[in-house]
Amino acid sequence: MYALTAKAIHEMDEFTIRNGMPGMVLMENASKGVVEKVKELFPSKESKILLVVGSGNNGGDGFCVARWLLHIGYIVNILFLGKQEDMTSDSKNQFQILKNLYPEIKILKYSPSKYNIGDIDLIIDGLFGNGLNRDVKDDHMTLIDLINKHKAVKISIDIPSGLNATTGEIMKIAIVSDYTVTFDSIKTGMLLNDGPDCCGEISVVDIGISKAGYKDTEDKTVICDKEFLDEGLKKVLVKRPKKSYKGTYGTVGIIAGSIKMTGASILAARAAYKAGCGLVKVLCPKSTMSIYNMTVPEAILEPYDDSNIEIVKPLVKDFIESCDSICIGPGFREDDFGKGILSVILTSNLRVVIDAGALNLISENLIDFTFRNCKCLLTPHVGEMAKLKKISTNDIMKNLMGSAEEFANEYMVSLVLKSSTSVVVNRRKDGTIDRYINTLGNSGLATGGSGDVLTGIIASLIAQGNSLNNSLLYGVLIHANASENYGNERNMTATDIIENM
C-alpha cells in the first residue's frame, strides 16, 4: 500500500477529472464512504450530528454527506465557516442541491461570540482538505479549539482540518479526530509527526480516482505494516541449511562504546547475535574487557590501548578485515581518537552501519564522508540529522521524508531517519529513491539503547549476506515489531527489545 503527498493526490485527482470523471461524481462516492462510517458508529437515527464545513471541496464533501444523512433519516445540523463567493464550483453545486432537496435545513454561519456547539453526539469535520499549506487563523482556530474540547465523537472527511497532508505538521492547530475517512490513499502526513494522534482510526475509501496515475507520480511512499514485514522476512531470513557453521552466517564487527558507555556496544552485540549472525567481534578498550566477558560472553574481544591512536589504527584495519559488516558509533567517543578510528572505516571497502557518535563526528567533516570508500548505511535520529544538515530539529520535523531524501541524494547513501514514525530512504545504484514509512512499533522504543539495538540488527542482516537496502529496511521493521511483541510500552527497555525479536 502507498501513501501519497498532497501534491500527488492533487495530480491524480486532476488526471481522473481530465480523463472524463466529473468531480461531482468523486464527491458523491467520497461522501457515501463517510456516511457508511456514520451508520456503523451511530446506527440510531436519533443521533445528533453536526457537520462543520468550509468553502473548499472538503466543504463540498460535507454538504454532500449532510444530504445523504438527511436522505436516510438522520438529524443533521450544518455549521458553515467561510464565504459563499469563495466556494469552489463543485462545492457550490453540492450546496445548491442540498438546499433544493431540503429547503428546511438551516445552515448556520459561525460567529465566535454567538455560537455554542451544544448537545451533539457526532461532529463531522469538513473545514479544510489535504491542500492546506498555511497556518490556521482567526475564527477557524477558535472553532477548531471549540471542537477539540467538545465530548462528541469526531470524524474527519479525508484529513483532520489543520493537519498538513504531506508532512504531518499541525498548522498552528488541528482537529483531533477519533476517526478519519480518507479517499483513495492514505496521505503521508497522516502517518508522520502529529498525524497519527490527529487522525485516530483511519479508513480508506475507493472513490474512483484512476490508479493509472500512480505510475506517473514520484511522490508515493510504501507503507510498511505487519503484512509487509511478514512478506519481506522471506527475503532476508532464508532457510538455514543443516550443513553450516558459524562462518556461514557472517561476522559482525562492533566498534562502539567507551569507558563511560560500554552498554551501547553490549546492546549492539547482543542484538546482532539475536538477529542471526554467526560471530560478533568487539573492538574495545582493554579496561572494559571484563565488562564484556560478563555481559556478552559469546563475543570475541579485540582489546586496544586507547593512549595512542596511531598505534591503534593498524589494529583497527586488521580487525575490520576479519568482519563481514561493521557497526560503528553507539556510545562512541567523539574526540580525536574517535576521528582516527572513523577515518580507517571510511577509507575501507567494507559494508558499514554508522550511528550515534560516529554520525556526530561525520557532521563535523562532511568532506571526508563525501569521499569515503566504504559502502554504508546511516541511522540518525532527528537531532543527529539536524547536525548533519546544519539546520534545526524543528526544520527536520517539519519535513522528515524530505530531509532524509535530500541528504540521501546529496551524499549518495541510504538511511533511516528515526522518529516516532521512522522513515527509510533507500537509494538505488541508478540514483532513484525508494521511500518507506514504518507504521510498526510504539512509544516503548523511546528508551535508552533502542538505537544501539537497531544498529546491531542491521549489521547482522548485512553480515548474513543481505543487501544493504534490504538490511536497513527490514532491520528497522524487525526492531519496531519487537516492541509490539513485548506489548507494555511504559516499562520497555532495550534489553526487552532484543528478547522479543
C-alpha positions in Angstrom: 0.0 0.0 0.0 1.2 3.5 -0.8 0.9 6.8 1.0 0.8 9.9 -1.2 1.7 13.5 -0.7 -0.8 16.3 -1.1 0.8 17.1 -4.5 0.5 13.5 -5.7 -3.2 13.3 -4.6 -3.9 16.6 -6.5 -2.2 15.3 -9.6 -4.2 12.1 -9.5 -7.5 13.9 -8.9 -6.7 16.1 -11.9 -5.7 13.1 -14.0 -9.0 11.4 -13.3 -11.1 14.5 -13.9 -9.2 15.4 -17.0 -10.0 12.0 -18.4 -13.7 12.4 -18.1 -14.7 11.7 -14.5 -16.8 14.6 -13.1 -15.6 16.0 -9.8 -19.2 15.8 -8.6 -19.2 12.0 -9.0 -16.0 11.7 -6.9 -17.7 13.8 -4.2 -20.7 11.6 -4.2 -18.5 8.5 -3.9 -16.5 10.1 -1.1 -19.5 11.2 0.8 -21.0 7.7 0.7 -17.9 6.4 2.4 -18.3 8.9 5.2 -22.0 8.0 5.6 -21.1 4.3 5.9 -18.8 5.1 8.8 -21.6 7.2 10.5 -24.0 4.3 10.1 -21.5 1.9 11.6 -20.8 4.1 14.6 -24.3 5.6 15.1 -27.0 3.2 13.9 -29.6 5.2 15.8 -31.3 7.8 13.6 -31.9 9.8 16.8 -28.2 10.7 17.0 -27.5 14.4 16.8 -25.0 15.2 14.1 -23.2 18.5 13.4 -21.3 19.0 10.1 -18.7 21.7 10.2 -17.9 22.8 6.6 -15.7 25.3 4.9 -15.8 26.8 1.4 -13.4 24.4 -0.4 -14.0 21.0 -1.9 -13.8 19.4 1.6 -16.8 21.6 2.5 -18.5 20.3 -0.7 -18.0 16.8 0.5 -19.6 17.9 3.8 -22.7 19.3 2.1 -23.0 16.0 0.2 -22.6 14.0 3.4 -25.3 16.1 5.0 -27.7 15.4 2.1 -27.2 11.6 2.3 -27.6 11.6 6.0 -30.9 13.5 5.7 -31.9 11.2 3.0 -31.7 8.1 5.3 -33.3 9.9 8.2 -30.6 11.3 10.5 -30.9 14.6 12.4 -28.3 16.9 10.9 -27.1 20.5 11.6 -24.7 22.3 9.5 -22.2 25.0 10.6 -20.6 26.9 7.8 -17.4 28.9 8.2 -16.3 30.8 5.1 -17.8 32.9 2.3 -20.2 31.6 -0.3 -18.4 33.5 -3.0 -15.2 31.6 -2.2 -16.8 28.2 -2.7 -15.3 26.0 -5.4 -17.6 25.2 -8.3 -18.4 21.7 -7.1 -18.9 22.9 -3.6 -21.4 25.5 -4.8 -23.3 22.8 -6.7 -23.4 20.5 -3.7 -24.7 23.4 -1.5 -27.4 24.2 -4.0 -28.5 20.6 -4.4 -28.8 20.3 -0.6 -30.9 23.5 -0.4 -33.1 22.4 -3.3 -33.9 19.0 -1.8 -34.1 20.0 1.8 -35.1 23.7 1.9 -36.0 23.5 5.6 -32.4 22.8 6.6 -30.7 25.6 8.5 -27.1 26.3 7.6 -25.7 28.4 10.4 -22.7 30.7 9.9 -20.1 30.5 12.6 -19.6 33.5 14.8 -17.3 33.0 17.9 -19.3 35.4 20.1 -22.7 33.8 19.3 -22.1 30.1 18.7 -22.0 27.2 21.1 -21.9 23.6 19.8 -24.4 22.3 22.5 -25.7 18.8 22.8 -24.2 16.9 19.9 -23.3 13.2 19.5 -21.1 13.4 16.4 -19.1 16.2 14.8 -18.1 15.7 11.2 -15.1 17.8 10.1 -15.2 19.2 6.6 -13.4 22.5 7.2 -10.1 22.0 5.3 -8.9 19.3 3.0 -5.5 18.0 2.0 -4.5 21.1 0.2 -3.9 23.2 3.3 -0.4 24.7 3.3 -0.9 27.7 5.6 -1.4 28.3 9.3 -4.9 28.2 10.6 -6.0 31.6 11.9 -8.7 33.6 13.5 -12.3 32.1 13.5 -11.0 28.8 12.1 -8.6 28.5 15.0 -11.3 29.4 17.6 -13.8 26.9 16.1 -11.2 24.0 15.9 -10.4 24.6 19.6 -14.1 24.5 20.4 -14.5 21.2 18.5 -11.5 19.6 20.2 -12.9 20.5 23.7 -16.3 19.0 22.9 -17.0 15.5 24.1 -18.7 14.4 20.8 -17.2 11.7 18.6 -15.3 13.3 15.7 -15.0 12.1 12.2 -12.8 14.0 9.7 -13.5 14.0 6.0 -10.3 13.0 4.1 -7.9 14.5 6.7 -8.3 16.3 10.0 -8.6 20.1 9.4 -5.3 21.8 10.2 -3.0 18.9 9.6 -0.5 19.2 6.7 -1.3 16.2 4.5 2.3 15.8 3.3 4.4 16.4 6.5 2.0 15.7 9.4 2.8 19.1 10.8 0.0 20.9 12.7 -0.6 24.2 11.1 -1.0 26.1 14.4 -4.0 24.0 15.4 -5.7 20.8 14.1 -8.8 18.8 14.8 -8.0 15.7 16.9 -10.4 13.1 15.4 -11.5 9.7 16.6 -11.9 8.6 13.0 -10.7 9.8 9.6 -12.3 8.6 6.4 -9.8 9.3 3.7 -10.2 8.9 0.0 -8.2 6.7 -2.4 -4.9 6.7 -0.5 -3.5 7.4 2.9 -1.7 10.7 2.9 1.9 10.7 4.1 1.1 13.4 6.7 -1.4 11.1 8.3 1.4 8.8 9.4 4.1 11.3 10.3 4.7 13.6 13.2 1.3 14.6 14.7 -0.7 12.7 12.0 -1.4 9.5 13.9 -2.6 11.4 17.0 -4.9 13.7 15.0 -6.3 11.0 12.7 -7.4 8.4 15.1 -8.6 5.2 13.3 -8.2 5.6 9.5 -10.5 4.1 6.9 -9.6 4.3 3.2 -12.5 4.6 0.7 -12.0 4.0 -3.0 -13.9 6.9 -4.7 -12.9 6.1 -8.3 -9.6 8.0 -8.7 -7.7 6.4 -11.5 -4.9 4.1 -10.4 -3.2 4.8 -13.7 -1.9 8.0 -12.1 0.3 6.0 -9.7 2.9 5.3 -12.3 3.3 9.0 -13.1 3.9 10.3 -9.6 7.2 10.3 -7.9 5.6 11.2 -4.6 4.5 7.8 -3.4 5.8 6.1 -0.3 5.4 2.5 0.7 3.5 1.9 3.9 5.3 -0.8 6.0 2.9 -2.7 8.2 2.9 -6.2 9.7 1.8 -7.8 6.4 4.7 -6.1 4.6 7.2 -7.3 7.2 5.9 -10.9 7.1 6.4 -10.9 3.3 9.8 -9.2 3.5 11.2 -11.6 6.0 11.1 -14.3 3.4 13.7 -12.3 1.6 16.1 -11.7 4.4 15.6 -14.7 6.7 16.4 -17.5 4.4 16.2 -21.1 5.4 19.4 -22.2 7.3 20.9 -25.4 5.9 21.7 -28.1 8.4 25.2 -28.3 6.9 26.5 -25.0 8.1 28.8 -23.5 10.7 29.2 -20.1 12.4 31.1 -18.7 9.5 28.2 -19.4 7.2 26.2 -16.6 8.9 28.8 -13.9 8.9 30.8 -11.9 11.3 29.7 -8.5 12.7 32.4 -6.2 13.9 31.3 -3.8 16.7 33.3 -0.6 17.0 31.3 1.2 19.6 31.1 2.1 23.3 33.6 3.8 25.5 34.6 3.6 29.1 31.6 5.7 30.1 29.2 3.9 27.7 30.1 0.3 27.3 26.3 -0.5 27.4 25.8 0.8 23.9 28.2 -1.7 22.3 27.0 -4.5 24.5 23.4 -3.9 23.3 24.5 -3.8 19.7 26.5 -7.0 20.1 23.6 -8.9 21.7 21.2 -7.6 19.1 23.5 -8.8 16.3 23.6 -12.3 17.7 19.9 -12.4 18.3 19.3 -11.3 14.6 21.1 -14.4 13.5 24.8 -13.7 12.6 27.4 -16.4 13.4 30.0 -14.3 15.2 30.3 -10.9 16.8 33.6 -9.3 17.4 34.0 -6.2 19.6 36.9 -3.7 19.4 37.1 -2.4 22.9 39.5 -0.6 25.4 41.5 -3.0 27.5 40.0 -1.6 30.6 36.5 -2.7 29.6 37.2 -6.3 28.8 35.8 -7.8 32.0 32.5 -6.0 31.4 32.1 -7.6 28.0 33.1 -11.0 29.3 30.4 -10.8 31.9 27.6 -9.4 29.7 28.3 -10.8 26.2 30.4 -13.9 26.8 29.7 -15.1 23.2 31.6 -12.1 21.7 35.2 -12.2 20.6 37.1 -9.3 22.0 39.9 -7.3 20.4 41.3 -5.1 23.1 43.3 -2.0 22.5 45.3 0.6 24.4 43.5 3.9 24.0 46.5 6.1 24.7 47.8 6.4 21.1 45.6 6.4 18.0 48.5 5.8 15.6 49.3 2.5 17.3 45.6 1.5 17.2 44.9 2.3 13.6 46.7 -0.8 12.2 44.8 -2.9 14.8 41.5 -1.4 13.6 42.4 -2.2 10.0 43.2 -5.9 10.8 40.0 -6.1 12.9 37.7 -4.9 10.2 39.2 -7.1 7.5 38.1 -10.1 9.6 34.4 -9.0 9.5 31.6 -9.1 7.0 30.0 -6.0 8.3 30.8 -3.2 10.7 28.7 -1.4 13.3 30.3 1.9 14.4 29.0 4.7 16.6 26.8 3.7 19.5 28.4 5.1 22.6 31.4 6.1 20.5 34.0 8.6 21.8 33.7 11.9 19.9 37.3 13.1 20.1 40.5 12.9 18.0 40.9 9.3 18.9 37.4 8.5 17.7 38.1 10.5 14.5 41.2 8.4 13.9 39.2 5.1 14.1 36.4 6.5 11.9 38.9 7.6 9.2 40.1 3.9 8.9 36.5 2.8 8.5 35.6 5.4 5.9 38.6 4.5 3.7 37.9 0.8 3.9 35.9 -1.2 1.3 33.6 -2.7 3.9 29.8 -2.5 4.5 29.2 -0.3 7.5 26.3 0.8 9.6 27.0 4.3 11.1 25.2 5.6 14.1 25.3 8.0 17.1 28.8 9.3 18.0 30.2 8.4 14.6 27.4 10.4 12.9 28.3 13.4 15.1 31.9 13.2 14.0 30.9 13.0 10.4 28.8 16.1 10.8 32.0 18.0 11.7 33.7 16.9 8.5 31.3 16.0 5.7 34.1 16.3 3.1 35.7 13.1 4.3 32.3 11.4 4.3 31.7 12.6 0.7 34.9 10.9 -0.5 34.5 7.8 1.6 35.3 4.4 0.1 33.1 2.2 2.3 29.6 1.2 1.5 27.5 2.5 4.3 24.1 3.0 5.9 23.2 5.8 8.3 20.8 5.5 11.2 20.4 9.1 12.6 17.6 10.3 14.9 16.2 13.8 14.3 18.9 15.6 16.4 21.7 13.8 14.6 20.2 14.6 11.2 19.9 18.2 12.2 23.6 18.3 12.9 24.4 16.6 9.6 22.3 19.1 7.6 23.2 22.1 9.7 19.6 23.1 10.4 17.3 23.0 13.4 15.5 19.9 14.7 12.2 21.8 14.1 13.1 22.1 10.4 13.8 18.4 10.3 10.5 17.6 12.0 8.5 19.7 9.6 9.8 17.6 6.7 11.0 14.2 7.8 10.8 12.5 4.4 12.1 15.5 2.5 15.1 15.9 4.9 16.0 12.3 4.6 15.7 12.2 0.9 17.7 15.4 0.3 20.6 14.0 2.4 20.4 10.6 0.7 20.6 12.2 -2.7 23.4 14.7 -1.8 25.7 12.1 -0.2 24.6 9.0 -2.2 23.6 6.9 0.8 20.6 5.0 2.2 19.4 5.9 5.6 16.7 5.6 8.2 15.6 8.8 9.9 14.4 7.7 13.4 11.4 9.5 14.9 8.1 8.5 16.5 7.3 7.3 12.9 10.6 6.4 11.2 11.2 6.9 7.5 13.5 4.9 5.3 15.0 6.2 2.1 16.8 3.5 0.1 19.0 4.9 -2.7 19.4 2.6 -5.7 22.5 2.3 -7.8 20.8 4.3 -10.6 20.2 7.1 -8.2 16.4 6.6 -7.8 15.0 6.7 -4.2 12.5 4.2 -2.7 10.6 5.7 0.2 9.1 3.8 3.2 7.2 4.8 6.3 7.3 2.4 9.2 3.9 2.1 10.9 5.1 -0.6 13.3 6.3 0.0 16.8 5.2 2.0 19.8 6.3 4.6 22.3 8.2 1.9 24.2 11.0 2.4 21.6 11.7 5.8 23.1 14.2 4.4 25.6 17.9 4.5 26.1 19.8 1.9 24.0 16.9 1.3 21.5 19.0 2.8 18.6 22.0 0.7 19.6 19.9 -2.4 19.3 18.7 -1.3 15.8 22.3 -0.8 14.6 23.2 -4.3 15.7 20.2 -5.9 14.0 21.0 -4.1 10.7 24.7 -5.1 10.8 23.7 -8.7 11.5 21.5 -8.8 8.5 24.3 -7.4 6.3 26.8 -10.0 7.6 24.4 -12.8 6.7 24.6 -11.8 3.0 21.6 -9.5 2.6 21.8 -6.3 0.5 22.4 -3.0 2.3 19.0 -1.7 1.4 17.1 -4.8 2.5 19.1 -5.0 5.7 18.2 -1.4 6.5 14.5 -1.6 5.7 13.8 -5.0 7.4 16.1 -4.2 10.3 14.0 -1.2 11.1 10.8 -3.3 10.9 12.1 -6.2 12.9 13.2 -3.7 15.6 9.8 -2.0 15.7 7.9 -5.2 15.6 9.8 -6.5 18.7 8.4 -3.6 20.7 4.9 -4.7 19.7 5.7 -8.3 20.7 6.7 -7.0 24.2 3.4 -5.2 24.5 4.0 -2.9 27.5 5.1 0.5 26.3 5.6 2.0 29.7 8.4 -0.2 31.1 10.2 -1.4 27.9 14.0 -1.4 27.9 16.4 -2.0 25.1 17.0 -5.5 26.5 13.3 -6.2 26.2 13.5 -5.3 22.5 16.3 -7.8 22.0 14.5 -10.6 23.8 11.3 -10.0 21.8 12.7 -10.0 18.3 
